[in-house]
């Protein structure tokens, strides 16, 4: 009896998967919605009666019944790079020239042109054919594990379909873009309007907000969609040859691939494709902000390699920005994390490319002068790259007294401290108070970041809540947070609050070098913070260091010396350091063991993608072991550590005869 029920359940699952494939991938449904619902209900009833036969990749398991406490960080198997943008066909031709220079002249280059979906980038990892992890892009190396939410997206298969022409991959990591159709976006905003909730600005914002929801049932109601466009890892099957072949194979595996992609023999065909969709993008039921162009051959892609941030074999052609005219009502100023004062234009609300624009950037005060813009002018506004609105020019100047000249502030609009330029030739004006409340949120995010105090679980959204609820008024305030405080915040439950309290406590023993970097002293990076800490050993000695002592240190120049002095002479800084001491935060740097350090006097340069360390972690380790971490290759470089897809530094090292080692060899050198 059980065997017969098991067979029926398996048959129902296969039938539902088949209809999912027909509907989402082929766009050719074979049955009505009612018939599909009947199949699904039948499977659900059988599984509820036989819970021991339920498997994680069953179609009924897309929506989890539990509310999450938060999202953990997950490491991508290979780095998710961002694309370089081009904004004209001339720039596109320049990119093509760079591609051709990086390849033998005799080789023909084909391209694949794909619509650039305006959504949220994700990666999906399948182990033995079953979805194991779904993650956001994050910083490219690590993202957030949103598997339970991505399982609710019906166009994402929970199990890949076996391809008769090849062995199923043991591990498969694909990349795609989760998005919302315009129709579903309107439904979401209508529902939010009825509830009195704030409306989402556009489908991309709505998609990003949906993936952050902690209740998968709510995510399922948003009806998200997904197009797969590339892969990170394919292991245990035949090697893939080109991008076009991958897209066809992805469809066979059950992934939804955008049907509007095109294989182009040359750049002329690419440009024709770009023109076509530039004119017809509004006919689509989802947002598209450009075209992604990739070199088709994977061998050629490998030869071309990548920079730290972007592949050389791909770029994005962004559709021309939309422009509108409106009135400039006022100019306000904002204060950034480093104290930079930035002017922002307040506009008479106007719609541009489906978004209501109320503000636009003016970049800096020199830009106001260059544009000759005055309050009351009618101005031309552009969504640069269709994202950040900016003022392009004055269309109609306000007449007579109606046009009001903007004056650069002499006091910070938030803390009322002095605003100055450090040097006359500088463009930026700054608030000189390092603990200005306006700088607090960004400063806190930096303080808790991985290369600073590395407080696990204290990301941007947590900081925003802490500042908004006035629970933290300076960096030291983090160390006085209690579990009860965190439980008052949105998204926090018992376990997450306990974990964060423990994570904060753990960071009290970070060395002085990490604390100095975390404080965000202007011009003092991670390397300089380490040098200061190893030179003076205690916070008190750093604070009391004289100008000549600081400038005598080879790596500390006059600009940095002045910045360190200015920072520590502020009364706000002195109070902050005392508060950190009371909290029990370490104020010393560990003494080096006697005798030569393992990397004493050796200079290392890193290139390519590292898997065991981030670039900053590896550089910090070199410095801690007595070596020097440089950013460029020279005759004084002792070792270059080459990760995946090494860049131009690799070629320079070969030319100079610098010893090249792998990440594995580096790990052996630093293992203690």
N, C-alpha and C positions, 0 to 999 in steps of 0.2 A: 504493500500500500504506500509506504513512505517513498519507495523508489519511483513509483508511478507519479506521486505528487511532485517529487524532485524533478522528474523529466518535464512535467507540465510547467513548473516554474521556470526551468531553463528555456523551454520553448517560448514562453511568454516574454522573458527578458530579451531573447534574440529577436523576437518579432518587434518589440518596442524599439530596440536599438536600430533595427532596420528602418523603421518609420521615422526615427529621429534623423537618420542619415539622409533619407529621401527629402525630408522637410528642410533641415538646416544646411546640409551640404549641397545637395543636388537642386534644391528649390523646386522639387517635383513631388508633392505629397500624393500618396497612393490611396489614403483613406481620409474620411472626414474627421473633424475634431471630436465629434461625439463618439465615433468608433474608436479613436485613439484613447479617449477617456475611459471607455468601457474596458479596454485591454488593461490599462493602468490600474483601474479599480479591482479588476479580477486578480491581478498579480499581488496587489496590496493585501487583499483579503486572505489569499493563500499564505503569504509571508507572515501575516499577523497570527494565523492559526498554526504556523510552523516556524517560530522564530529562530530555531536552530539552523534553518536553511537560508537565512538572510546573509548576504555577502556585501562587503563595502561598495562594490561597483554595480550593485543592482540599481536600475532606474528609480526605484522608490527611495533610495538613500541620498538623493540630491540635497534635500533640505534637512538639516540637523534640527532636532527638537530642543537642543540646549542653547542657552544664551552664553556667549563667550565672555571671559573676563578681560581679554586683551589679545594683542597679536604679538607673537614672538618673532625675533629677527631670524632670518634664514640666509645662508650663504649661497649665492648663485654658483653653479658648476663652472660656468665661464662668464666673464664680465659682460654685463649688458651695456654696450657703448651707446653714446648719443650720436646723432648725425650732424654734420656740418650743413648749414643752410646756404642756399643760393637764392637770390631774389630777382635775377634776370637771366635771359638766355645767354648773354655775354659771360656772366659768371659761370653758367653751366658749361659753356665751351672752355673756359679756363680750367674747370675741374677735369674735363675730358682730356685736355692737354697734359695735365699732371698725371693722369692715369696712364696715358700712352708713354710718357717719359719713364714711368716705372716698370714698363714691360718691354721685351724685345721688339724691335721695329717690325719684324716679319709677322708678328702675331695679330690676328684679327680680334677685335673686341666686340662682343655682343652685350646688350644691356637688357635688364628686366625693369620695366616701369610699373609701379604699383601705386594705387591711391593712398595718400597719407591720411589715415583715419584719425580724426581729432578725438582721441579717447585716452585711456589709461593703459600704459605698457605693463604687461605681465609675463611671467614665465611659468610653464607647466612641465613638471617632471613626471615621467611614467617609468615605473620599474616593472619589468616583465609584463608590460602591456597595460598596467593599471595605474590610474592617476594617484600619485603619491604626495606631491607637493605643488601647490599653486601659490605664487608669490608676486608681490608688486616689484617694480624695478628698484625702488629705493635710491641708493647712491650709485647703483650700477654693480657694486660688489655684494651688497647685502640689501635684502628687501624685507617686507613683512609677510609672514605666513598667513595668507587669507584663503587657504584651501577650502574650508567649509563654505565660504561665501562664493568662491568660484565654482564649486560643485552645483550651485543653484542655477548656473548659466547653462541652459539646455543645449546650446550649440557647442559646449565643451564636452567631448566624450569622456565618460568615466573609465572607459576601457577602449583602447585602440583596436580597429578592425584588422584582422590578419590579412596580409597581402599575399596572394598565391605566388607571386613572382620572387619573393624574397623572404628571408627569415625575419621574424618579429624582433625588433631591437630589444636587447636586454635592458638598456637605459636610453631614454629619449627625453631630451629637454627641448621644448619648442617655445617660441616667443610669439606674442600676439598683442592685439589691441582690443581691450574691452570697451564697449561703447553702448550708447542708448540711442534708439531711433528718435527722430524728431517728434513722431506721434506719441511715443511712450513718455518722452520728456514733457510734452504738454499735459499728459494725464497726471504725471507726478506733481507738476506745479499747480494744477487745478485742485488736486487733493490737499496740497500744502496750504493753498489759499483758503480753502474751507476750514482748515484747522487753525488758521491764523499764524502759521509758521512762515519764516522768511523764504522767499522764492529762490530757486537756483538760477544763476546767471545764464547758464548754457548747458547743453547735454553733457559736456565733459565734466563740469563741476558736479553735476548730478551723479554721474558715474563714479567719480572719485569719492563722493560722499557716501554712496551706496556701498562701495567696497569696504568702507571704514565702519559700517554698522556692525554691532555686536550680536544682533539677532538675525540669523540666517533666514528666518521666515520673512522678515521685512525685506531682506535683500531679494528674495525670490519674487516678491510683489513688484519689484522695480523692472523686471523683464529685461535684464541686461543681455547683451549679445557679444560675440567675439569672432574676430577674423585672425587666423594664424598667418604669419608672414615670413618666419625664419626659424632657425634652430640654433641651439647652443651646443648640444651634445647628441650624437647618434652612435651608440656602441652595440656591437654584437650582430651587425648585419652588413650587407654590401655597402661599400663606400659610395657616398653621393657624389655626383659629378658636377652638377650646376644648380643654380637657383630655380630655373624654370622646371627642371626635373623634380626638385624638392617640392615645389608647389603642387605638381600633379600627384606626387606620392602622398603628400599630406591629405589630399582629398580622399585618396584610397584608404588612408588610415582612419578616416572619419572626421577630419577637422574641416571646419568651415573656412574656405579660402575665398578672398574677394574675387568675384568673376571678371572684374574689369582690368586685371593685370595684362601686360602685353610684353612679348619677347620682341626686342627691337634689334635690327641688324646694325644700326649706326645711330649717331646722335641726332641726325635729321629726323629719324622716326620717333626718337624720344621727345624732341621738341614738338613735333606734330601731335603726339599723345598729350603732352602738357597743355597745348593750346586747346585741344578738344575738350578736356575736362575742366579747364579754366572757365570755359563758356557754359558747360553743362553741369557743373557741380551742384547747382540748386535743384536739379531734377532728382537727386538722390534723397533717400529718406534718412540719411545720417550725415553728420558733419565731416567735411573733408577740407583740409587747409593747404594741400599741396600734393606733390608727387614725389615718391621715393624712387631714386634711380640706383640700381646695383649692377656691378659688373657680373655677368652671368656665370662665368667659369669659376669654380672654387679653387682651381690651381692658380689662376690669375689673382684671385682675391688673396690667397696665401702669400703670393709674391709681393703684392702691394702692401700688405700688413696694415698697421693702424698706429695712430698716435695714442697718447694716454687716454684721450677722451673719445676719439672718433675713428671709424674705419676709413682708410684712404680709398677703398673700392666702392663706397656708397656716399650719396649725398641726398639732400632734400631740396627740391625746387618749391619754394613757398609762393603761393598765389599772391598777386599784387594786393597790397593792403587796401581796405575800404576807407574812403575819405568822406567827411561831412563838415558842414560849417555850423558854428554856434557862437554864443556870446561868452566871453571870459568875464565871470562874475567877480572873482577874487583870486588872490595868490596867497596861499598859506605855506608854512614851512614845516617840514618833518625832521626829526632827529634820528639818525641811524645808530647802529651798534657802536661804531667807532667815533661817534660824535659829529659826523658830517651833517651839515644843515642843507636840506634839499628843498627847493621850491616846488610846490604842486599847484597846478591850476584847478580852480573850481569852476565848472562849466554849467551853463544852462543845459539841463538834461537833453540828450539827443540820441536817437537810435543809430547804431553803426554796426552792420553785419550781424544783426539779430541781438545785439547787446545794448542796453541803455548806458551811455557814457556820461558820467558826472564829473570825473577828474581826469587829468592828463599830466604826464611828467613834463617838467621844464629842464630836467637834468641838473643845471647849476645856474648861478646868477649871471655868469657870462652869456649863457644862452638867452636869457631874458633881454640882455643888451643887444645881442646879435639879431634877434628877431624884431627888436624895437617894439615889443608888445607892452600894452598898457591895459589896466583894468577897464573894462567897458568895450574893448575892441571886439569885432567879429573876427573869429579865427578859423583856419582850416585845421581840422583834427584828423589824424590818421591812426588806424590800429596797426602799428608796426609789427610785421610778422603775424598780423591778426590777433595779437595778444595785448601788448601794452600800448594804450593810447598816448599819442604825443602831439604837440602843436607844431605844425609845419610852417605856417606863415600867418601874417595878419592879412585878412581879406578886405575889411573895411575898418579904418581907424576911427575910434570914438571922437566926436567933434568937441572942440573947445574944452570946457571944464569937465566934461563927462569922462575924458580920458585921464585916469589917475596913474601917475608914475609909482612903481613899486620901489620901496626902500629896503635895502639889505638890513636885517636886524642886527643890533649890537649886543643884544642879550638873548640867551636861549629861551625860546617860548615856553619851555617846561620848567627848568630849574632856576631860570633868571641869572645864571652865571654868564661870564663874558664869552662872546663869540669872536674868534680871531682866525686869521690865516697864519699858518706856521711860517710860510715863506711868501714873499710878495708874488713870486712867479706861479704859486699854486693857484688852482681854480677853486678848490674847496674851502669853505668856511666851516669851522668846527666849534662845538661846545667844549670848553676846556675841562669841564667837570667829568671825570671818568665814571662817576657813579650817578650820573643824571638818570632819573627815573625813566625817561624816554628811551634810554639805551639799555634798560634793564632786561627786557625779554630776550633780545638777541644776544646780550651779554651772558645771560643765564644758559641759553642754548649752547653757546661756545664753552662756557665753564664746565658743563656736563658732558661735552662731546668726547668721542672715543680717544682723541689724541691729547685731551686735557685731563680732567678728573675721571672720565670714563664711567659715568653713573648709569649703569644698565637700567633701562626702562624709563629713563627721564628724558623723553624726546620732546619735540616741538609742541605737540598738542597738550602734554602735561604742563609744560612751562606756561603756555598761554592761559591755562586754567588757574595756575598758581598766581600769576600776575593779575589776572582779571579779578580773582577773589581776594587780592591783597594779602595772601598768605605768606608771600616771600617779597621782601623789600630790598634785599641785597643778596650777594652770593652766599654769605654766611647763613642766611635764613633757611637755606636748604637743610642744614644740619640740625635745625631745631624743629623740623617737621615731625609730627607724631602720626601714628596709624589713624587715629580718630580724625585728624585734619584731612588726610587723604580720602577717607571714606565719605567725606562731605562733597567730594568732587564727582563730577559726571564721569562715567566709565570705570570707576574704581569699586572693586569688591574686596572681600577679605584677603584672598590669596595674593592679588596684585598689590594691595597695600602693604602686606607683610614683605613681599619680595622687594618692593622699592625701598622700604625702611632699612632692610638688610643690605641692599646695594649701596645706599647712602653711607651707612656705617662702615662698610668695607673700604670706601674711598678715603676715609680719614687718614689712612696710613700711606697714601701716595707720597712719593718723594717731593721735595721742594721744587725740583725742576718742573714737575707736572703742574704744581700749584701756580708757579710764576707764569707759565704759559696760559693757564686757565684764567688768570686775572685779566687777560686781554690788554696788557700794556702796549700801547701803540708802538709799532715797529719791532716789538720783541716777539719773534717767532719761536718755534719749538727748539731750534738749535741754539739760539741766543739764550733762552731760558735755561737750557742745560749747562751752557758755559758759565752763566752767572751762578747757578747753584753749586757747581763743582769748584768754582773759584772761591766763593764766600762761605759755603756750607750751611749757613743759617739765614733765616729771613731777617733777623735783626741786623746782621752784618751787611746784607744786601741793602736794607733801608738806610743804614748809616754810611754806606760807601760814598766817598768823596768823588767829585768830578774827575780829578786826576787819576784816581784808582780805576774808575770805570773806563776812561778813555785810554788807559794804558793797556787794556785787554785788546789784543790784536783784532778780534772779531767784533768788538763793540765800537762803532764809529761815533762821531760827534752828534749826529741826529738821534741815534739810539740813546746815547748818554743823556741828552737833554730830555728825551721822552721819559726815561726811567726816573730822573730827578723830579720832573714835573708831576709824575704819577704819585710818588711816595711823599711829596711834600703837602699834598692835599689833605685837609682834615678828614674828609670822608674816607680816604684810603686808610688813614691811621686807625679810625674807628672800626673799619672793616677787618683789618688784620687782627686787632684785639678781639673782636667777636669770633673770628675763626679760631683763634687760640683758645678761647673759652669753650668752643665747641669740641676741642680736642683734635683739630686738624694738625697734622705733622708740619713742622716748620724747619726741618733739616733735610739735608741730602746725605745719603749713606756714604761713608768713607770708602774709597777704593781699597781693595786688598793690596797689601804691600807687594812689591815686585811688578814686573811688566804685565800689562793687561793683554788678553789674548789677541786683540787687534791693534795694539799700541802703534801709533804712527802710520797705520795703513789707511789709504783713501779708497772708498768704495763709491761706485755709481750704479744706480739701478735703472733698468730699462725693460719694457714689456710688461706683461700681466703676471703679477705674483699671485700664487694661490694660497700659500701658508701664512703670509703676512700681508698687511697693507703696506704701501710704499713708506708711509710715515712710521709705522711700527718697525720696519726693517732699518730705517735710518736711525731711529732712536736706539735700537739695539746696538748698532755699530758704535754710536757715541758712548753708550754705557760701557762698552768693552774697550774703550780707549782709542777707537778709530775715528776717522773723519768721513762724513757722508756728504758727497758733493753732488751738484745737480748737472754738471757738464763734464765731458771727458777731456783730459789733457795729458800731457806727457808725465804729469805727477800722479796720475791715477794708477793705483796698484791692481785693483780688480773691478771688472764690470760684471754685475750679476744680471744675467739675461733670463727673463721670464718668457711667457708666450707672446708671439707677435712682436719681437723687439723692434724698436724704431731706429732712427738715424744714429743714435749713440752707439749702437752695435757696430754699424759700418765704420764709424769713426774710431772705435776701439781696435778693430781689425787693422785699420790703416796705420794706427800708431803702435801696434804690437802690444796693446794692453791685454793682460791675461783675462780671458772670459770664462766665467764659471756659471754653473746652473744654480737654481734656487736650492736644489738638494745639497750641492757641495757647500753652498753658503750656510745652510742649516747645520751641517757637520762642523763647520768652523766655529759657529757661535754656540753650539750646544755645550752647556756647562754641567 
